[in-house]
Amino acid sequence: MLKTAVQEQLLPGDTLQAKWEFAQQAGYDAIELRGKGHLHFASRLDELKQARKDGVVMPTVCVDMLHFLGAFDEDLRRDALVQMKSQLTVIAEIGGTGAQTPASYGMFSRRLPPFEPPRSEAEDREILLAGLTELGEHARREGVTLFLEPLNRYEDHMVNRLDQAADLIRATGLDSIRIGIDSYHMNIEESDPAAAILAHAGLIGHAQVSDSNRFQPGVGHLDWRAWLTALHAIGYDGHLALECRLTGDPEEAVRSVPAFLKRSGA
């Protein structure tokens, strides 16, 4: 049976311990943390260490910043690398498995005016490979994994599909970088999401879940049985981390997900 996690901002409670109590009662196996910029995640280290001592399970962190490793501006790009290295170090210190980031978010889309980005595809690739290699080597030293998340075409112009992420990861030659899949983005970009999972079995390291409309699983039209069956088929043993908006009563929406995924095949 696949394990479920829920991002911390979706949980009620003023502390991770209180959030964990709710999460466990709802049927989750872990909490996914969020890593803000300005080294904020590192500033939480004492809090995170205490939460771990109190039994809170926190395997992963998902970046929560305004700029990323593929930024057009060199200063922003360098800062993103500093932030991600810090997050990888912190998640390692609390016994986690890794950190998830896209190449960019909201920076540019070829589907919207002006349509042509200021960098060529070759320049994009050079920038991404340099950043991924630097982060992947840092992750390897820390004993954790960097999860590269493909985003849909309206949110990122560089890495939209699993095959694009896989190509970059293979080019780095690093085992410390894996694909972090997201059911919502796959629903938009993959012609057959289940087939994409099967095709990249050896490179999938993490999974985030939300439905076709970005709300919690069960309120959209994503084919969950096919998606989950594919994860079972490749032997995925990580968490399904809930990252979504919520519709209806927020607490009830969060509570509904583990049972829904279980009914759907998880």
C-alpha positions in Angstrom: 0.0 0.0 0.0 1.3 3.4 -0.9 1.9 5.9 1.8 0.2 9.3 2.0 1.6 12.7 3.1 0.1 16.1 3.3 1.7 19.5 3.0 2.0 21.4 6.2 0.0 24.5 5.1 -3.1 22.4 4.5 -3.2 21.2 8.1 -4.9 23.0 11.1 -2.8 23.7 14.1 -0.2 26.2 15.2 2.7 23.7 15.6 4.0 20.7 13.6 3.1 18.5 16.5 -0.6 19.7 16.4 -0.6 19.3 12.6 0.8 15.8 12.9 -1.9 14.8 15.4 -4.6 15.9 12.9 -2.8 14.3 10.0 -2.5 10.9 11.7 -6.2 11.0 12.7 -7.0 11.7 9.0 -5.0 8.7 7.9 -1.8 10.3 6.6 1.7 8.7 7.1 3.8 11.9 6.9 3.9 15.7 6.5 5.6 17.3 3.5 7.3 20.5 4.5 7.4 23.8 2.6 10.7 25.6 2.0 10.5 29.4 1.7 13.3 31.6 0.5 15.7 33.9 2.5 17.0 30.7 4.3 13.8 30.5 6.2 13.8 26.8 6.1 17.2 26.7 7.8 15.9 29.1 10.5 13.3 26.4 11.4 15.9 23.7 12.1 15.4 23.7 15.9 11.7 23.5 15.4 12.0 20.7 12.9 14.5 18.7 15.1 12.1 18.9 18.1 9.2 17.8 15.9 11.2 14.8 14.8 12.0 14.0 18.4 8.2 14.2 19.1 7.5 11.6 16.3 6.5 13.9 13.4 7.4 12.1 10.1 8.8 14.7 7.6 10.4 12.9 4.6 10.4 15.7 2.1 10.3 19.5 1.5 8.8 21.2 -1.4 10.2 24.6 -2.4 8.0 27.6 -1.8 9.9 30.5 -3.5 9.4 33.1 -6.2 12.6 32.3 -8.2 14.2 29.0 -9.1 17.3 27.3 -10.6 16.2 28.3 -14.2 15.7 32.0 -13.5 16.7 34.4 -16.3 18.5 36.7 -13.9 21.8 35.4 -12.8 21.6 36.8 -9.2 18.2 35.2 -8.7 19.4 32.0 -10.2 22.4 31.9 -7.8 20.2 32.7 -4.9 17.8 29.8 -5.8 20.8 27.5 -5.8 21.9 28.7 -2.3 18.3 28.3 -1.0 18.0 24.8 -2.5 21.3 23.6 -1.1 20.3 24.9 2.3 17.0 23.0 2.1 18.7 19.8 1.0 21.1 20.1 4.0 18.2 20.7 6.5 16.1 17.9 5.2 19.1 15.6 5.6 19.7 16.8 9.1 16.1 15.8 10.1 16.4 12.4 8.5 14.4 13.2 5.4 14.8 11.9 1.9 14.9 15.0 -0.3 13.7 18.3 -1.7 11.4 19.0 -4.7 11.7 21.9 -7.0 10.6 22.9 -10.6 13.0 24.5 -13.0 10.9 27.6 -12.8 7.4 28.8 -11.9 5.5 31.6 -13.5 8.6 33.0 -15.2 7.6 32.4 -18.8 5.2 30.5 -21.0 5.5 29.9 -24.7 1.7 29.6 -24.7 1.2 33.2 -23.8 2.5 36.5 -25.3 5.2 37.4 -26.1 5.7 33.6 -26.8 9.5 33.7 -27.3 11.6 33.7 -24.2 14.8 35.7 -23.9 17.0 32.6 -23.9 17.3 30.0 -26.6 16.5 26.3 -25.9 20.2 25.5 -26.0 20.9 28.3 -23.4 18.0 27.0 -21.2 19.5 23.5 -21.3 23.0 24.8 -20.4 21.6 26.7 -17.4 19.5 23.9 -16.2 22.2 21.3 -16.5 24.7 23.5 -14.6 22.2 24.1 -11.8 21.0 20.6 -11.6 24.6 19.2 -11.5 25.5 21.6 -8.7 22.4 20.7 -6.7 22.7 17.0 -7.4 26.3 16.9 -6.2 25.3 18.7 -3.0 22.4 16.3 -2.5 24.7 13.3 -3.0 27.1 14.7 -0.4 24.2 15.1 2.0 22.8 11.7 1.3 19.4 12.9 0.0 17.8 13.4 -3.3 16.8 16.4 -5.5 13.4 15.9 -7.1 12.9 17.8 -10.4 9.2 18.5 -11.0 7.9 19.1 -14.5 5.2 21.8 -14.5 2.5 22.5 -17.1 3.1 24.7 -20.1 1.5 27.7 -18.6 3.7 27.7 -15.5 7.1 26.8 -17.1 8.5 26.8 -20.6 11.4 24.4 -20.0 10.4 21.2 -18.3 6.8 20.2 -18.8 6.9 16.4 -19.3 8.6 13.5 -17.6 10.7 12.7 -20.7 12.2 16.2 -20.6 13.1 15.9 -16.9 14.5 12.4 -17.5 16.7 13.7 -20.4 18.2 16.4 -18.1 18.7 14.0 -15.2 20.5 11.4 -17.4 22.7 14.1 -18.8 23.9 15.0 -15.3 24.8 11.4 -14.7 23.8 11.8 -11.0 21.8 9.2 -9.1 21.0 11.9 -6.5 18.5 13.5 -8.9 15.1 12.0 -9.6 11.8 13.1 -11.1 9.2 14.5 -8.7 5.9 13.8 -10.5 2.7 15.8 -9.9 -0.7 14.3 -11.0 -2.1 17.7 -11.9 0.7 18.8 -14.2 0.8 15.3 -15.8 -3.0 15.5 -16.4 -2.3 18.6 -18.6 1.0 17.6 -20.3 1.1 13.8 -20.7 -1.0 12.2 -23.4 -1.1 9.1 -21.2 -0.1 9.8 -17.6 0.0 6.1 -16.6 2.2 5.2 -19.6 4.5 8.1 -18.8 5.0 6.7 -15.3 5.8 3.2 -16.7 8.2 4.6 -19.2 10.2 6.4 -16.6 10.0 3.8 -13.8 13.7 4.0 -12.9 13.8 7.8 -12.4 10.6 8.6 -10.4 11.6 9.4 -6.9 8.6 11.4 -5.4 5.0 12.0 -6.2 2.6 14.8 -5.4 -1.2 14.6 -5.8 -4.1 16.8 -6.7 -6.9 16.3 -9.1 -7.4 17.6 -12.7 -8.8 20.9 -11.4 -6.0 21.4 -8.8 -8.4 20.6 -5.9 -8.0 17.6 -3.6 -8.2 14.1 -5.3 -11.7 12.9 -5.8 -13.3 16.2 -7.0 -12.0 16.2 -10.6 -11.8 13.8 -13.5 -8.3 12.4 -13.3 -8.2 8.6 -13.8 -6.8 7.8 -10.4 -7.0 4.0 -10.7 -4.8 4.0 -13.8 -2.4 6.5 -12.3 -2.0 4.6 -9.0 -1.9 1.2 -10.8 1.1 2.5 -12.8 2.9 3.5 -9.6 2.2 0.1 -8.1 3.6 -1.5 -11.3 6.9 0.3 -11.0 7.3 -0.5 -7.4 7.1 3.1 -6.1 7.4 3.0 -2.4 7.5 6.7 -1.6 4.7 9.0 -0.4 1.8 10.5 -2.2 2.1 14.0 -1.0 -1.1 16.1 -1.1 -0.3 19.5 -2.7 -3.5 21.2 -3.8 -6.2 23.8 -3.3 -9.2 22.8 -1.2 -12.8 23.0 -2.1 -15.6 22.6 0.5 -14.8 22.6 4.2 -11.0 22.6 4.4 -10.6 20.1 7.2 -13.1 17.7 5.6 -11.4 18.1 2.3 -8.0 17.1 3.8 -9.6 14.2 5.7 -11.2 12.8 2.5 -8.0 12.2 0.6 -6.4 9.1 2.2 -9.7 7.1 2.1 -10.3 8.2 -1.5 -6.8 7.1 -2.6 -7.2 3.8 -0.8 -10.5 3.2 -2.6 -8.9 4.1 -5.9 -6.2 1.6 -5.6 -3.5 3.0 -3.3 
